Each structure stands twice: as C-alpha cells, then as structure tokens.
Amino acid sequence: MAIHATAEISGDTWQRVTRPYAWAVFALTFGLLLSDYMSRQVLNVVFPLLKAEWGLSDTALGSLSSVVSIAVGLLAFPLSLVADRWGRIRSLTIMAAIWSVATLVCGLASGYQSMFAARFFVGVGEAAYASVGLAVVLSIFPPQQRSTVTGAFFAGSMLGSVMGIGLGGVLATHFGWRTSFVGMAVYGMALTVLYALVVKPARIDSPDISENSQLAKVRPPLSSLFSTPSVISIYVGSGLQLFITGALLAWLPSFLNRYYDMDLPTAGGVAAIFVLSAAAGMPICGAIADRLCHDSPTRKMALAVSYCLICAALLCIGFSLPLGTSQLVVIGMAMFFGTGIMGPVGTMVANLTPPPIHSTAMATWALSNNLIGLAPGPFITGLLADRIGLASALQLLPLAGVAAALMFMVGVRNYHKDLAQVQQQLAANTTSA
C-alpha cells in the first residue's frame, strides 16, 4: 500500500469540481492542445513549397521545425514555475494567445529569417502549455485514472498534428501555404476566447497554489525533481524515444512526397493516418498500463521498455521493406507503440516527484522531451538527409528507441527504492510543518 501514497496525494480539486464541468474543462484544454500542435506541425506539410519558393536546404527546413521545440524546452521550466505561482488557468489563456498570434505572423513571413523568428515565438507560447495543462487535467480527475487521462490528454498532440498536416495540406494546395498558417491561427484565437469565458480560475486553480495552503508551506526544493536515479532515467529515456516521434512527424510528409511521388494533399492525408496511429497509442497503451500495473509500479517501467523495443523493431522492418502498403502499415504500427510510453511515463514522473511541485515536474519532463527528442529529431534527421538521403536517415531512428529502452531499464532497477525515498521525504516535510 505504501508505494501508492505519493501518487494519491495531489490536492482535493478533483473532489470539489463536478464531473460535467471537469469534462468541459478537459475538452477545452484538450482543444487548445490541438491548436498547439496544429500551429506547430502545419509547417511540415508545406516544406516542399517553402523549399521551392525560398530555395531552402533540408537543414534549414528542419531548423524551422526544431526552433519551436528548442523554445519549448528552454522555457517550459521557468514558465511552469510562474504558472504555479500566478495561476494556471490565467497562464494557459495567455500562452494560447501568444502562439496563435505568432502563427498568424508565420503566414505573413517574407523569408527564412522572419519565419524563423515567428516560429520561435510559436514555441514561446507553447512552452509550458502541455505541462501546466496536464497539471490542470490531473487535478480535476481521480488519481486512479492517472495513466489513462495522461495518455488521452497527450493524444491531443497527435490529433493536432493530424489536423495541422491534413488541413494544412488542403489549404496550401487550394489557397497557398500562407493560408495554412492563417487557418491555424484563427482556430487558436477563437478557442482562446471561449476558454477564457468558460474556465474560471476560482473553480479550477487548486489550493496547492495558495500561499496559505499546507502544501505551499512545505514546498519541496527544486532539487527534488532530480533526487533519484529512476526519475532521471525516465526523463532521458522519454526524450530519446520522442526523438523518433519528432523526426517522423517532421519528415513523413516529405518522405511520401519524394519516394512515393504523392502530391501535398495526398502526402498530408497519408501522414495524418500515421499520426492517428500514434494518437491512438497514447490512451490505449495508457489504459493497458492502468489495468495491468495497478498493483505493480515497476510493470509500468517494463511496459515502457517493451514499447520502445517494439517500436524500434518495427521501424527496422518497415524501412527495410520495399516501397508499398506493407511498409506503410509497419511504420504506422511502430508509431502506435512508440508514443505508448506517454501514459506510463507521466505516471512515473508524478509518482517519483513530490505533489506540491508536480507542475514543475511535468515541465522538467517536457524540457527533456524537447531538448533530447523533439528538437534534435527533425534537425539531425534533416542534416543526415542532406548527406545520405532521407530514407537512409530514417533507417537510423531505431537506435534512439534502443537507447531509450536501456535508460528505462535503469529505472526498473531503482524504482521501488526511489519511490520509498520520495514518500519518506514527503512524510517528513508534512510532519515538520
């Protein structure tokens, strides 16, 4: 029983919020996550048009994608700290407004430099949204649904990518690539206004943020975010696995365009199917983790290892097959299992860090995901593509999955000991207060 104590201490917000309102908040927070990734990923489907119009190399194109993840990685941590102290709901609204305006500016860009600057501010707006949004979502649902809710929430990143790639390809083909960015911006602005009208800080922001709360008085030091080998290995392993996801999201439309001779709408549509497979993997694999691992936290670590290795094996097979339906099916299966780590990893990060700083822990997780995975994935793959070809560069991605599995194995060895250490620290802090 002791090993579940930390996971169950997360404030009482979920007990105070009615179920219908909780689901309304989830839907709107999820909707803004869609906007987040629509604005981020619409760029990828217009790569061929930008390459032709501005004469950009694959390295330059990859940098336009990676700069968003770099901004997210650098700013997620400090902005999450601000949100914890200033108010999560208010912060989420401002974040969404920033990335929506920056996306509109992308549609007005006159060249590579102005596009690069606008994309950086897209990342500024998006930097802490996933971590703070997840903290809000976890606070309004019972703890026993943690992996499922985490997986379902992060599925919005994949669905948003699908919508950004698919809708962006259609808009670019019929109205030009600039309209693709404008369409994403209009959706984000409209939903931001609705969010501000419906989601009220007084009903959602937890007493955890209050200066008078018990948790505020015993807020653990930030060193608690890195106090155990398990949590460090989880941060690194998650980032390595998302190197694969970031690279595939950025380059699959171009892969389909170059090697399958698909036009932009078709390439965007097929790539969207791949991303849907990745989106399905998050909640389904998270639900499997909740069902199978309720009484054994280390099984979640073992599941994360299995998901990484299955993804790596499928990618090896997929990119070794000749062009055709079989290759595409196997790559889609790899994406399903590759993103399956999100639910289990989110649970493990929450279990291995003190509840009063869960938002900041999620931001630390986001930082590692972006700086280790999502940012270098598109850029390094583009760099390799300029030298050995895109197909050959994609064939190297399974190496990242194997490395991720090895890191998670380190966590398996230390998980029980480290979880007990976190609980002892939390109990000691609470008693002293």
HELIX and SHEET records of a PDB file:
HELIX    1   1 ALA A    2  HIS A    4  5                                   3    
HELIX    2   2 ALA A    5  GLU A    8  1                                   4    
HELIX    3   3 THR A   13  ARG A   16  1                                   4    
HELIX    4   4 ARG A   19  VAL A   45  1                                  27    
HELIX    5   5 PHE A   47  TRP A   54  1                                   8    
HELIX    6   6 ASP A   58  TRP A   86  1                                  29    
HELIX    7   7 ARG A   88  CYS A  106  1                                  19    
HELIX    8   8 TYR A  112  GLU A  126  1                                  15    
HELIX    9   9 TYR A  129  SER A  139  1                                  11    
HELIX   10  10 PRO A  143  GLN A  145  5                                   3    
HELIX   11  11 ARG A  146  PHE A  175  1                                  30    
HELIX   12  12 TRP A  177  VAL A  198  1                                  22    
HELIX   13  13 PRO A  201  ILE A  204  1                                   4    
HELIX   14  14 PRO A  207  ILE A  209  5                                   3    
HELIX   15  15 GLN A  214  LYS A  217  1                                   4    
HELIX   16  16 LEU A  222  PHE A  226  5                                   5    
HELIX   17  17 PRO A  229  TYR A  259  1                                  31    
HELIX   18  18 LEU A  264  LEU A  292  1                                  29    
HELIX   19  19 PRO A  297  GLY A  318  1                                  22    
HELIX   20  20 THR A  325  GLY A  338  1                                  14    
HELIX   21  21 THR A  339  ILE A  341  5                                   3    
HELIX   22  22 MET A  342  ASN A  351  1                                  10    
HELIX   23  23 PRO A  355  ILE A  357  5                                   3    
HELIX   24  24 HIS A  358  SER A  368  1                                  11    
HELIX   25  25 ASN A  369  LEU A  374  3                                   6    
HELIX   26  26 PRO A  376  ILE A  388  1                                  13    
HELIX   27  27 LEU A  390  LEU A  394  1                                   5    
HELIX   28  28 PRO A  398  SER A  432  1                                  35    
END                                                                             
